[in-house]
Amino acid sequence: MDDGVHTTAANHAARFELAPPRRFVLPAILLLLSEQPGYGYSLEKDLQEFRFGRIDRPTVYRALAQLEADGLVESWSEAPKAGQARRVYGVTPLGERILRDWMSVIKDERDCLGRVLRRYQATGTIDAVLAEVEGGWGLDSGWSPVSSTSVAHRHLKPVDADWHSLMDAAQAHVAAASEADDRDGVDGEQHNVQRFRLLPERSVVLIEVRSTVGPISFGAIGITGYVGATVVDGSIIADSGPSAHIEIAVDGLRSGNSVYDAELLRRISARRFPLSMIDLHDCQAIGSGNRYRLAGELTFHGVTRPIQGTVSAAVSAAGRLVVSGEQVFDIRDFDVPSPTVLMLRIYPDVRVHLHVEAELEEA
């Protein structure tokens, strides 16, 4: 489907627009006036900075009239330097007290929305991870801010809803084929290696770090590269020598905090070494499931080191290759000092989650 058509259809299906909490314009005006008295027309521009929907001048003046009638704001005429006199609005002592009460309500609404985000993240779907990275709203990963041996509890669920049934069917087919070969005295049928191209919009890396202020997540979407593998009935044949080359633009890593992001990019010399690369050299199946132990090389910060890790990998019925895995690294192995921002210290052991999806290239 064409991307433009798909996006338009998705927008119509969502039927959702960003909207302010009920009567949000009232406490927002009180907040602005508590910072300094102002004019009605200037409040309109300042309210737009909250980015809660469209706010026009009539809306502002109606809200000011209501607030003034309730005794929450007061107004006075300012002697003009030139032209017509202007009305200046300021918050009253009663308005300051009501604003404090309103802030409690807004905090409760924020907490409720936070619970929605946490539950969405807990689904473990790749779309939840993509949303977290796109929105920069990394949440607590379960790491202790002081233990150097703690383990994160995040697990990414595969994208297919029928993942387990797919894997069971794939393994059953492979086992049946193996048994048939044994009965016929055949070592095994030769299959061609297929090449899969990564889908950048569905491929994401999430880096979870521990720090003195708690866990921080940095993420990036847009991973590129390819995977070469022999696939039989949705399962990768490890003995066929799968290969892969994956490139991650580290200068795209974001946490949602500009200070943390700037320090991270400075420490990893993102301008000098904008790409991190993974090259796969060896693959071994683990047990009878869709788990594989991989061996290869990771190039990061201009330093190449051998790596090993375990991933889940299979091809869905639609022909899409899905690979998910995670591994803990010590950034000092790549000549990266532990970043420190003011009183913030980031510990050297980081957990990297990698999820890539790829489609079969046409011959």
Secondary structure, DSSP 8 states (H G I E B T S, - for coil): --HHHHHHHHHHHH------STTTHHHHHHHHHHHS-B-HHHHHHHHHTT--S---HHHHHHHHHHHHHTTSEEEEEE--SSSS-EEEEEE-HHHHHHHHHHHHHHHHHHHHHHHHHHHHHHT--HHHHHHHHHHT-----S--SS-SS---------S-TTHHHHHHHHHHHHHHHHHHHHHHT--------EEEEE-GGG-EEEEEEEETT--EEEEEE--EEEEEE-EETTEE-GGG--EEEEEEEGGG-B-S-HHHHHHHHHHTTTTTS-EEEEEEEEEEEETTTTEEEEEEEEEETTEEEEEEEEEEEEE-TTSEEEEEEEEEEEGGGGT----EETTEEEEEEEEEEEEEEEEE---
